[in-house]
Amino acid sequence: MKKMLILAFALLAPSALAQDKPAKAAEAQKLPEQLSVEKWFVGDWICEGAQHASPTGPGAKFTDRFSFNMALGGSWLIYHIDQLKGPVKGKQTLIGSSTWDANAKVHVRRDMNIGGSRVDVTSPGWDGDKLVFTGYMIIGDDKLPVKHTFTRKGDAAYDSVLEVTGADGKPAMWEEESCKKVRGVKATTPNP
């Protein structure tokens, strides 16, 4: 009888320990408070703006839907842009991600753009109503310094300015936009 009880206990003990692991794993996976920067953007935004003329193309006005959501247990902000009006109307023009890098103590962001270019930037976080990302835009063989500034306009609006330093070493305005959060009704992407 003793052997049966010992065997039953031996079989049930790992099960009890396994039930305790999810609680400990969840506690160990606490998300950092710094992710409040990424969480501020969650939702759909309509952005009206202008892409300025550059060596890569002519200037153009546009209207975009910018969609943000938290993924992977709330640890990453994943986003994409669909152009509602402009030169690539009806197309997705950008996908990207952002998170807090606790090791480097910065928010890290990567945007992947239509045409194969990308932006790799970091930011220490909000400074008042300003969120400034700096880093590089990779276009073909060029690696150009960029500065992307978001200016909060209350809880449901922001302005954005992207500056790119060209091969000549001079910063130039690349893109400007004003965005408003869409509440209640999700903006739809028109058919191409």
Protein Blocks (a to p, Z undefined) as FASTA:
>chain_A
ZZmmmmmmmmmmmmmmmmmmmmmmmmmmpccfklmmmmmmgccddddddddddfkbccdd
dddddddddeehhlaccdddddfbdjkgoiafbdcdddddfknopacdddddehhiacdd
ddebjehjaccddddddehjbccddddddddehjkbccdddddddfkopacdfbdcdddd
dehiacddddZZ
